[in-house]
């Protein structure tokens, strides 16, 4: 999904497919193939691919447009492939989360109401284990205690083609010291200008660890209930990520492109 997509409304077919995708993923921990989507919706192959691309444009999912089967890579907050966060429900592996930021909202989804959703990840700096237990949008425990979410990109770099690189930049770190080490580590093969990343403690107000002009500020206040992203000068970075917990009302929700 590219940046600066004008607001539009999803078609009825897109709403029907979206509802099926979330129900299927919550039930099975993985996405469906085209045949399963066809059997559930009655849509033809050609129409399914059109609708998947529509949902991709509205930042509901990420598909590989170069594939004949329109392979489903992500359905926020889930990932089809191994990511930095494993999700456990009822003590059993359920799925991969899209990123650290999306993972803290997962327990707010109606199918997981009242259940403990455990998130198993690692520090992006040293790969030491990180574990969080969540329930109904609250973080009930975390190890290590000072765990942070480290974001190494600016909203200006998000959704240039899709959200894969954006999600890849949102990782857990053990503490502020490890966040600083990660910030100083090379992120790409190409030379990058110095970056001043921001990181927020899960369940605590934002702490700005660096001076200068931040690109993005992240807050995880009182668990996942009020997870927000604020773009400097406006309320950007909103497209599709601010309402992860409202799956129950999806069938009547309009689509919003990235703003």
Beta strands, then each sheet from edge to edge (+ up, - down):
strand 1: 61-63
strand 2: 72-75
strand 3: 78-79
strand 4: 86-89
strand 5: 92-97
strand 6: 117-122
strand 7: 129-135
strand 8: 138-143
strand 9: 148-151
strand 10: 170-173
strand 11: 198-201
strand 12: 216-219
strand 13: 228-231
sheet 1: 1+ 2- 3+ 5- 4+ 6- 7+ 8-
sheet 2: 10+ 9- 11+
sheet 3: 12+ 13-
end
